[in-house]
Amino acid sequence: MEETKNRFMSVVYQLYSLKDGKSELEEQTGDDRPFEFITGFSVALDAFEEKVKGLEKGSDFDFELAPAEAFGEYIAEGVHKVSREVFTVNGHFDHDNIFEGAVITLMDNEDHQFMAKVVKIEEDGVTVDTNHPLAGKTLNFKGKVIENREATEEEIQHLIKHMTGGCGGCGGCGDHGCGDHEGCNHEGCDHEHHHHHDGGCGCGHCH
């Protein structure tokens, strides 16, 4: 296939995580909701993009990405205890949105947003895990290429506009700090009301 810098791609897939000999379905798309992206903009994971961008329309794929190619290794230092005051709204703790297992968006003292999972709520603080949910796991993508063609200038401009106002796609969440975050210092974390109760940033889409 002719190599071009920016290609419009539409794929459907099932994403499995592989760890300790076990395979678990993490996410799947369908013909009614394919994952669409344009190559060259880091919307998809770089390794994912490299695997599929040369495939013809209608081609099947089945490949694995090691943690280093996906969302990195799990880092114990990514777990922090944050003051309960961060999650206080009008003098009251935000019990509706902050509960064990909730995936929330926080902001560090440099205004960088990042995802975190609430691990434990205690009187002296809230423990959050800023590792990406798929950190430390090998990923197995099985799917089909629905479309692979050169992207139009209109599509590229639309994507640029979208990216400046929100999250990307597969791997785009990682670019916004879902696992690449260097750490939130306890004083500098702010709680923003962008909650992802369905598990947060997946690999294919921002939900």
Salt bridges, closest charged atoms under 4 A:
GLU3 OE2 - LYS53 NZ 3.55
GLU26 OE2 - LYS137 NZ 3.49
GLU27 OE1 - HIS207 NE2 3.87
GLU50 OE2 - LYS53 NZ 3.04
ASP94 OD2 - HIS193 ND1 3.71
ASP108 OD2 - HIS112 ND1 3.54
ASP108 OD2 - HIS181 ND1 3.93
GLU110 OE1 - HIS112 ND1 3.67
GLU122 OE1 - LYS81 NZ 2.85
ASP124 OD1 - LYS81 NZ 3.26
GLU147 OE1 - LYS57 NZ 3.92
GLU155 OE2 - ARG149 NH2 2.69
GLU192 OE1 - HIS194 NE2 3.23
ASP198 OD2 - HIS207 ND1 3.94
